[in-house]
Amino acid sequence: MKYYLLKESIDLEIAGNFPQSTDAKHNCHVWDEPAFIEHHELTPIDFEPIVSNAILHNKAKLTDIISTSGMGFTRKLLVSGKLKNIIRDNVNNSNVQFFKSPILYKGQIIDDYWIIYCNKSFSEFIDLSKSIIKIRKRKPEGGTYLENISFENYYSFEFYMIENKLEGKLFFSNICLFDNIDNEFFALKYVEGGIQYFVSEKLKQKIDEAGCTGIEFQPSELSYNEWVAPGGEREKIYGKI
């Protein structure tokens, strides 16, 4: 089955502004509060976390995914109740959680927005023999460059990365997934952007049929640079940036 990265739209005609949120109202001391959702990632949450409220730019449009920046939303998705319900109804495990996170827009509180929080990465879904892994290396004269690197299996990849403290320097750029996956929605770590969220072809069709806005679907086998390249697949589907 084909899979896609679930991405926020970068088209200003759709989003109005990018990112759509330019600030946030924090409801706790962001550094010292252990219940603040920013301090949790890819581990189950068994309490009601403290969330922030995204403050949207006046030019932003209300879409079913809101592009965010800053504390409270790092590597997480902020979605409408409509999109949340579609994803919730197609999740067949307990690894996806939803936490209410109203947004502030032009002086009003828009109540029905939610943080999608995945408490596990399904990295075992990645077929290493067909995927491309990049390592960022330093040049002697300064600066960095990317080089391809290969591993026999995911566990040797993760051990090598942790042993050499390569968090953020070793990542999957082109992701090929095994065919026998039955998850419609899941998260992966150690990818471009740190964490990305994936939907199946089947779930993509349901989201499209529901008319959800502010969403782009990047094929998992393409790197980000390939996706956004002039004349590339993104431009063919969604138009020029």
N, C-alpha and C positions, 0 to 999 in steps of 0.2 A: 504493500500500500504506500502511496506517496504521502509525504509529510511536509508541513510548512511551518516556518517560524511565524508566530503571531506578532506583528509589528504595528507600532503607531504610525499613522499617516504623516508623511513629511510634506504633503501637498498643502500649500497655504490656502488654496481655494476651499479645501475641505476642513482643515484644522483652524484656519484663521490666523494662527500664530504658532510658531514652533520654538520651544515647547509651548504647549497650551497653558501650563501653569508656570508662573514666574516666581512664586513665593509660596509659603505655607504657614498656616497657624498651628503651632505646636501646643499640645495639651499637657506637656510635662517638661521637666528639665531633660533635654535630649541626650545629655551625656551620662547623667547619673541615675536615670530611671530604668531598671532592668526590664520592666514590662513594656517599654517602648518598642514598637514593632521593628524599628530600624536595627535593633540589636539581635534580631532573630533571622536566620536564613537556613533553609533546607533542613530544619529540625521541627518535629511536631510541637505545636503550641496547645497546651491543655488549659488555657485561661483566656480571658478576653483581653487582648493586648491594647495598649494605648496607641491610638493612631493620630496622624496629623490630618489637617484639612487643607487640601490643595487650593491655592488662590489663583484663579485663572486670569490671564491677561484680558483686558477689555476687548481686544480684537479676536480673541479665541472663540471658536464655535463649540457648542456642546455636541460631543460625539460619543460613540459607545466605548471607545478607548481614549483616555486622556493622556497625552504625552506630558511627563512630569520631569522634574529635576530637583535634586536636593534631598535633605534628610526626611525620612519617613516613607520614601518611595524608591529607595535605591534598589535596583534590580528586581522590582516588583511591578505588577500590572494594576492600573486603576481603571475600572470598567463600570459601565452602567448596569443597573439591575437587569435590564433586558439581556445583555450579553452574559452576565453572571449566571442567569437562569439557564441559558442554552448550554453553557459549559457544565454547570452543576448537573443538569439532566443527562449528560453524556459521560460523566466520570463514573467509572466502575470500581473505584477504590477510595480509601480514606486519605490519600496523599495530597488532596487539594482542599484547602480551607478558604473560607470567605469571611472577611471582616468589614463591617460597614464603615465607610469613610466619606461622609458628605463633603461636597466641594463648595467653595465660596466663589460666586460669579456675579459681578456687577452689583454687589451689596446684598445679594440674596443667598440663602442656603439651599443648595440643590441636594436633597436628602438621599436619593437612591443611587449612590455610587459605592463601589466596593473594591477593596484590595483583594486580589487573588494571590494566595500564598501557597506555594508548593513546599511541602515538608520533606521531600525526597527528590534526589536526582536519579533518573533512570539511565545512567551512563552505560549500563550493560546492554542497552538497545543499540549501541553504536557498533557498526561493522568496521573494525579498524583496517581490514584489508582493502577496503574501498574508499575510506575516508582520508582526508588530507589533514595532517597535523603540522603546525608551524611552531618554531621556536624563535624567540627574539634574542639576537646576539648583539653584542657591542662591537663597534668598529675600533681598531687601534687609534684612528685619528679622531674619534668621537662620533656620536650618533649611533643608530642601531640599524639592523637589517633583519629580514625574516628568512628562515631556512627551513626546508622540509625535513621532518624527522619521522621515523617509523618505529613501531613496537609490535611484538607478537600478540599481545592481548591488552585489554584495558587495565588490568591490575599491574602489569609491568609499567604501563604509561603512568599510572597514578603514583606508584612507588618511586619512579624516577623523578617525577615532578616534586613530590614532597621531600624526598631525600636531598634534592639539590635546591630546595627552596625557590621553585620556579613559578609560584603562583602569579598569574597574570603574564608570564613570559612564554608559557607553553599552552597551546590551545588548539581546538579543532576549528578549522576555517571552512571546510567543506565536509558535510556530514552525510554519510550514507547509513541508513538504519536497516536492521534486519527485517525480513518479510513477515515473521511470525509474531508481530506485536499486536496486542489486542487493546492497548490503551488509546483512547481518542484524544487525550490531552495530557501532557506531562512536561516537566522541566528537565533541562540538562545543564550541568555546570561544565567548566573548563572549555567554554566555547567563546567565540568573538562576542565581547560585551559582558563576559563573566558568567551570566545565566541567561538562557533563552527559553521561550515557551513554545511548544510544538502542538500543532493540531493535525489530525488526520484529514485525508481528502474528504471523507464522509462528514466530519464535523465542519470543515470549511464550507461545504455545500449548504449545510444547515444555517451557518452564520450568514452566508450570502443570501439565502432565500428569505431570511428574516429581515433583510435590509439594514443590517448593522453598518454604522458609519465610522469613519476614522481609522480604518483597518487596512493593512497591507499584508499579503501573504507571500513571504519569501521562500522559494523552494529550498529545502534543507541542503541539497547537494551543491548549492551555489555559495561562494564566500560573499561577504558584504560588499567588497570591492567589485566583484563580478555582477552583483545584483544592481548596484547603483551606477555602474559604468554608463557613459553616454551611448545611447543606441542599444543598451542591454535589455535584459528581460523586464526589469522594473519599468523602464521607459515605455516599452511596448504595451504593458498592461495598464499602468497608471499615469503615463505621460511624463513629460520632462519635469525635473525638480525646479 
